[in-house]
Amino acid sequence: MEVENFKKFNTSQLLNFCIGFFGLQFAWQMRIILSGPLTESFGASPLLFGLIWLAGPFTGIVVQPIIGALSDNTETPFGRRLPYLMGGAILGAIGLFLLPNSENIASLFGQNTPWWSALFIAAIMIWVIDACVNAAQGPYRALIPDNMPREQHAVANSYLSFAIGLGSVIAAATAPVLKYLFNYQMSTSAQFYMAAIAFLLGMTWTCLTIKERKISKAELKIEEENAKEEIKKSFFENLKDFFALSPEVGKICTIQFFSWIGVMSLNIFFTQYVIHVLYQVPDLTAIPQEFQGTYDTLVMSGQNFSSICFAAFNLICFVIAIPIGKMAERFGNKKVHFVCLLLMALAYILLTFLPNTISTIAAMSLAGIGWASILALPFAMLSKYIKEGTEGAVMGIFNIFIAAPQILVCTLLAWFINISTTTINSMPNNHYEYAFLVGAFMLILACASTLTIKED
């Protein structure tokens, strides 16, 4: 029965499995690169921008565990997980279409609307997008233990890293490539529309081509018993049971906690770092509005360079993702993950102390190695301890240790950068490079935590 139900996926099946995740990451990458300059144009300070970014961790903590548990107990003709993937893609695409039009939407309420009305609408759209990404991501990863044998979990998660890298590279590179090769500057709105279409088409393809494995009667009985047991428990009881799976689970969560402080310090502040530190654009919220338009060309150039850097970052992730899975099978998840995190910490140090375009691209390429590992190996480590019928719930709880550190970055680190003021060319600015110094320290702590893992 087990051999029949858990047939190994071949290479073409694994690649096809990744297409929906490709679309999801395409949309998410556009959200990462473009939301900073867009919200700053609506008046967002570094602190306010960080608070808007709370959408990601908050929806991750609230939405993923709920959707994960619901998908464990959902039975439809289309499967357990697929309805959540499709629903997230549809609503997320709507949010991506509306986000760049926040100012136009605000104007519908009258000409005398306050300055922050467009920013408020943009914040709502960002929350919608992040909620939908989280709603789709947990059930998507739960498809792996649902449908693949345990020995393929590390490789399957590496293929998802492969899709994340490829989706991010194409998303980030499209606008700057069009500019540098054809002298056509793609507008911010057009880039968001492109992201919406990619998200919707990718998930639609997955829902049409991936057939979820049918659950046997014996497995269904086990899962029903587990589901009834989960429903009776409170959140804290579920959390207690989560850590009771193995002593190593807590260590894996610690690694994720420190790693994701490092990851989010880059995701949130890198584009702003490029615009304000490398391209020396002043804090646009601190200068008169009539002078802000003089920096539009420079801001767009910085945005394009940030996209190139994120393309390099994710290209390395794309290239190294599957080899990392193969190396983990040979040398163990622990050793490979330690080396990758250490290289990422070194990249952050370069960003902090060598603020020039050449070293920035090199550092982002180096950081891509750590990113590929973070996207795959902790999930592979955890999957060894998951009990049948609780895959979605476990992935949802595990996501808390991805989302919670992001709250610290969105609040404390954003506040720290907000008060770390400086001047460039006698104009007000902020020390965005401090984000990478904090991130490097946290990644080093994640490396130390990795050494505590006991692995067969």
C-alpha positions in Angstrom: 0.0 0.0 0.0 2.8 2.5 1.0 4.8 1.7 -2.2 1.6 2.2 -4.3 0.6 5.5 -2.6 4.0 7.1 -2.4 5.5 6.7 -5.9 8.6 8.7 -6.4 8.2 11.9 -8.6 10.5 11.9 -11.6 12.4 15.1 -12.7 9.6 16.3 -15.1 7.0 15.8 -12.4 9.0 17.7 -9.8 9.5 20.6 -12.3 5.8 20.6 -13.1 5.0 20.6 -9.3 7.0 23.9 -9.0 5.1 26.0 -11.5 2.5 27.4 -9.1 5.2 28.3 -6.6 7.0 30.0 -9.5 4.0 32.3 -10.0 3.6 32.9 -6.2 7.3 33.9 -5.9 7.1 36.1 -9.0 4.3 38.1 -7.3 6.1 38.2 -4.0 9.3 39.4 -5.5 7.6 42.3 -7.2 6.0 43.2 -3.9 9.4 43.2 -2.1 11.1 45.4 -4.7 8.4 47.9 -5.5 6.5 48.5 -2.2 9.2 50.6 -0.6 9.5 53.3 -3.3 5.7 53.2 -3.9 4.7 53.7 -0.2 7.5 56.4 0.2 5.9 58.3 -2.6 2.7 58.3 -0.6 4.5 59.7 2.5 5.7 56.6 4.4 8.8 57.1 6.7 11.1 54.1 7.4 9.1 53.3 10.6 5.8 53.6 8.8 7.1 51.5 6.0 8.2 48.8 8.5 4.8 48.9 10.2 3.1 48.3 6.8 5.4 45.3 6.3 3.8 43.8 9.4 1.3 42.4 6.9 3.6 39.6 6.1 4.4 38.2 9.6 0.9 39.0 11.0 -0.9 37.1 8.3 1.8 34.4 8.5 1.1 33.8 12.2 -2.7 34.0 11.9 -3.5 32.8 8.4 -1.0 30.0 7.8 -1.9 27.9 10.9 -5.6 28.4 10.3 -5.4 27.6 6.6 -3.0 24.7 7.2 -5.4 23.1 9.8 -8.4 23.7 7.5 -6.7 22.1 4.6 -5.8 19.1 6.7 -9.5 18.6 7.2 -10.9 19.7 3.8 -12.4 17.1 1.4 -13.5 18.4 -2.0 -13.6 16.8 -5.5 -10.6 19.0 -6.3 -8.5 17.8 -3.3 -7.6 19.1 0.1 -4.9 21.7 -0.7 -5.7 22.9 -4.2 -8.8 25.0 -3.4 -6.7 27.1 -1.1 -4.1 27.6 -3.7 -6.6 28.8 -6.2 -8.5 31.1 -3.8 -5.2 32.7 -2.7 -4.1 33.3 -6.3 -7.4 35.0 -7.3 -7.6 37.4 -4.3 -3.9 38.1 -4.5 -4.0 39.0 -8.1 -6.8 41.5 -7.4 -4.7 43.1 -4.7 -1.7 43.3 -7.0 -3.8 45.1 -9.6 -5.2 47.6 -7.1 -2.0 48.4 -5.2 -0.4 50.8 -7.7 -3.7 52.5 -8.2 -4.1 53.4 -4.5 -3.9 57.1 -5.2 -6.6 56.9 -7.9 -8.8 54.9 -5.5 -8.4 57.5 -2.8 -9.4 60.2 -5.2 -12.8 58.6 -5.7 -13.7 59.7 -2.1 -13.2 63.4 -3.0 -10.5 65.9 -3.8 -10.1 66.9 -0.1 -9.0 63.5 1.2 -6.1 63.6 3.6 -2.5 63.0 2.4 -2.4 59.6 4.1 -5.5 58.2 2.4 -3.5 56.7 -0.6 -1.0 55.3 1.8 -3.8 53.7 3.9 -5.3 52.0 0.8 -1.9 50.8 -0.3 -1.4 49.3 3.1 -4.7 47.5 2.9 -3.7 46.1 -0.6 -0.3 44.9 0.8 -2.1 43.1 3.6 -4.4 41.4 1.2 -1.5 40.3 -1.0 0.5 39.0 1.9 -2.5 37.2 3.4 -3.1 35.5 0.0 0.5 34.5 -0.4 0.5 32.9 3.1 -2.8 31.2 2.4 -1.4 29.5 -0.6 2.1 28.8 0.6 1.4 26.6 3.6 -0.9 24.1 1.8 1.5 24.1 -1.2 4.4 22.9 1.0 2.0 20.4 2.7 1.6 18.8 -0.8 5.1 17.4 -0.4 4.5 15.1 2.6 1.0 14.4 1.3 2.2 13.0 -2.0 5.9 12.1 -1.9 8.0 9.5 0.0 10.1 10.8 2.9 13.4 10.4 1.0 12.3 12.9 -1.6 11.3 15.6 0.9 14.6 17.4 0.8 14.9 17.2 -3.0 11.2 18.4 -3.4 11.8 21.4 -1.1 15.0 22.1 -3.1 12.9 22.1 -6.3 10.6 24.7 -4.7 13.7 26.8 -3.9 14.6 26.3 -7.6 11.2 27.7 -8.6 11.5 30.5 -6.1 14.9 31.5 -7.5 13.7 31.3 -11.1 10.5 33.2 -10.4 12.4 35.9 -8.6 15.1 36.2 -11.3 12.6 36.7 -14.1 10.4 39.1 -12.0 13.4 41.2 -10.9 15.2 41.2 -14.2 12.3 42.1 -16.6 12.1 45.9 -16.0 15.9 46.6 -16.0 16.5 44.3 -19.0 13.9 46.1 -21.0 15.4 49.4 -20.0 19.1 48.5 -20.7 18.5 46.6 -23.9 15.6 48.4 -25.5 15.5 51.7 -23.6 12.0 51.0 -22.5 11.2 51.8 -18.9 8.4 49.6 -17.6 6.2 51.5 -15.2 5.7 50.5 -11.6 2.0 49.8 -12.3 2.8 47.5 -15.3 5.2 45.5 -13.1 2.5 44.9 -10.5 0.1 43.9 -13.3 2.6 41.4 -14.6 3.0 40.0 -11.1 -0.8 39.5 -10.8 -1.0 37.6 -14.1 2.0 35.4 -13.2 0.5 34.5 -9.8 -2.9 33.6 -11.3 -1.6 31.6 -14.2 1.0 29.7 -12.2 -1.5 28.6 -9.6 -4.1 27.8 -12.2 -1.7 25.5 -14.0 -0.8 23.7 -10.7 -4.5 23.2 -9.9 -5.2 21.8 -13.3 -2.2 19.4 -13.6 -1.4 18.3 -10.0 -3.6 15.5 -8.8 -3.5 15.0 -5.1 -2.9 11.4 -3.9 -6.0 9.6 -2.8 -6.0 8.8 0.9 -6.5 5.1 1.8 -9.1 4.1 4.2 -6.5 3.3 6.9 -4.8 6.7 6.4 -8.1 8.4 6.4 -9.0 6.9 9.7 -5.7 7.9 11.2 -6.1 11.5 9.9 -9.7 11.7 11.2 -8.5 10.6 14.6 -5.7 13.1 14.5 -8.0 15.9 13.3 -10.5 15.2 16.1 -7.6 15.3 18.6 -6.3 18.6 17.1 -9.7 20.2 17.2 -10.1 19.4 20.9 -6.8 21.1 21.8 -6.1 24.7 22.3 -3.4 26.6 20.4 -1.0 26.3 23.3 -1.6 22.5 23.6 -0.9 22.2 19.8 2.2 24.2 20.3 3.3 21.9 23.1 2.7 18.8 21.0 4.6 20.4 18.2 7.7 20.7 20.4 7.1 17.3 21.8 7.7 15.8 18.4 11.4 15.8 19.0 14.0 17.8 21.0 15.4 18.8 17.6 12.2 20.6 16.6 12.9 23.4 19.0 16.5 23.8 17.7 15.2 23.9 14.1 12.7 26.7 15.1 15.6 28.6 16.7 17.6 28.4 13.5 14.6 29.7 11.6 14.0 32.5 14.0 17.5 34.0 13.7 17.7 33.3 10.0 14.5 35.1 9.2 15.5 38.2 11.1 18.5 38.3 8.7 16.3 37.5 5.6 13.8 40.2 6.4 16.4 42.9 7.1 17.4 42.4 3.5 13.9 42.1 1.9 12.4 45.1 3.6 15.3 47.6 3.4 17.5 46.6 0.5 15.7 48.7 -2.2 15.6 51.7 0.1 19.3 51.1 0.8 20.1 51.2 -2.9 18.0 54.4 -3.5 19.1 56.3 -0.5 22.7 55.1 0.2 24.1 54.0 -3.1 22.2 56.6 -5.3 22.1 59.2 -2.5 18.5 60.2 -2.9 17.4 62.1 0.2 14.5 61.2 2.4 11.7 62.3 0.2 9.3 62.6 3.1 11.5 65.2 4.7 11.7 67.6 1.8 9.1 69.9 0.2 6.7 68.1 -2.2 7.5 70.5 -5.0 11.1 69.2 -5.0 10.4 65.5 -4.8 9.7 65.2 -8.5 13.3 66.2 -9.3 14.4 62.8 -7.9 12.0 60.6 -9.9 14.6 59.6 -12.5 17.2 58.8 -9.9 14.7 56.8 -7.8 13.7 54.8 -10.9 17.4 54.1 -11.6 17.9 52.9 -8.1 14.8 50.8 -8.3 16.2 49.2 -11.5 19.6 48.5 -9.9 17.9 47.0 -6.9 16.0 44.7 -9.3 19.3 43.7 -10.9 20.7 42.9 -7.5 17.7 40.8 -6.5 17.9 39.1 -9.8 21.6 38.1 -9.0 20.5 37.1 -5.5 17.8 34.8 -6.8 19.8 33.6 -9.8 22.3 32.1 -7.4 19.4 30.6 -5.4 18.0 29.2 -8.7 21.3 27.7 -9.8 22.3 26.3 -6.4 18.9 25.1 -5.1 18.9 21.6 -6.5 22.7 21.0 -5.8 22.1 22.0 -2.2 19.4 19.3 -1.9 21.8 16.7 -3.4 24.7 17.8 -1.1 22.3 17.6 1.9 21.5 14.0 1.0 25.2 13.2 0.9 26.7 15.3 3.7 23.6 16.0 5.9 21.3 19.0 6.2 23.2 20.4 9.2 26.6 20.8 7.7 25.4 22.2 4.4 23.0 24.7 6.1 25.8 25.9 8.4 28.1 26.8 5.6 25.4 28.5 3.6 24.3 30.7 6.5 27.9 31.7 7.2 28.3 32.8 3.6 25.2 34.9 3.8 26.4 36.6 7.0 29.6 37.5 5.2 27.6 39.0 2.3 25.7 41.2 4.8 29.0 42.5 6.2 30.1 43.4 2.7 26.9 45.4 2.2 27.4 47.3 5.5 31.0 48.3 5.0 31.5 48.4 1.2 28.6 50.6 -0.2 29.3 50.6 -3.9 27.6 49.0 -6.9 30.2 46.3 -7.7 30.5 45.0 -4.1 26.7 45.2 -3.7 26.0 42.9 -6.6 28.8 40.5 -5.4 27.4 40.5 -1.9 23.8 39.8 -3.1 25.1 36.9 -5.2 26.8 35.4 -2.2 23.7 35.9 0.0 21.7 33.9 -2.6 23.5 30.7 -1.4 22.2 31.2 2.1 18.7 32.0 0.7 18.5 28.8 -1.2 19.4 26.8 1.9 16.9 28.7 4.1 14.1 27.9 1.7 14.7 24.2 1.7 16.8 22.6 4.4 15.0 23.6 7.6 11.7 22.2 6.1 13.6 19.0 5.2 14.9 18.8 8.8 11.4 19.3 10.2 9.6 16.9 7.8 11.2 13.9 9.5 9.2 14.5 12.6 5.7 15.2 11.1 2.8 12.9 12.2 0.4 11.8 9.5 -2.7 14.0 9.1 -1.1 17.0 10.7 1.2 18.2 7.9 -0.7 21.4 7.3 -1.0 22.3 10.9 2.7 21.6 11.6 3.8 23.7 8.7 1.5 26.4 9.9 3.0 26.4 13.5 6.5 26.2 12.0 5.7 29.3 10.0 5.3 31.2 13.3 9.1 31.0 13.7 9.4 32.6 10.3 6.8 35.3 10.9 7.5 36.3 14.5 11.1 37.5 13.8 9.7 39.5 11.0 7.7 41.5 13.5 10.9 42.5 15.3 12.4 43.7 12.0 9.2 45.6 11.1 9.0 47.4 14.4 12.3 47.6 16.3 14.7 47.6 13.4 12.5 50.0 11.4 12.3 52.3 14.5 16.1 52.1 14.8 16.7 53.1 11.2 14.0 55.8 11.5 16.0 57.5 14.3 19.4 56.8 12.7 19.4 60.0 10.7 22.2 61.4 8.7 22.8 63.8 5.8 23.9 63.2 2.2 24.8 66.3 0.2 23.4 68.4 3.0 20.0 66.7 2.6 18.2 64.5 5.3 18.6 60.7 5.0 18.8 57.5 7.1 21.4 54.8 7.8 19.7 51.9 5.9 23.0 50.0 6.0 22.4 49.3 9.7 19.8 46.8 8.7 22.5 44.5 7.3 24.8 44.8 10.3 21.9 43.5 12.5 21.1 40.9 9.9 24.7 39.6 9.9 24.8 39.2 13.6 21.5 37.2 13.6 22.7 34.9 10.8 25.8 34.2 12.9 23.5 33.2 15.8 21.6 30.9 13.3 24.9 29.3 12.4 25.7 28.6 16.0 22.2 27.1 16.5 22.7 24.8 13.5 25.7 23.2 15.2 23.5 22.0 18.1 21.3 19.8 15.8 21.7 16.1 16.2 21.4 14.5 12.8 21.5 10.8 11.7 
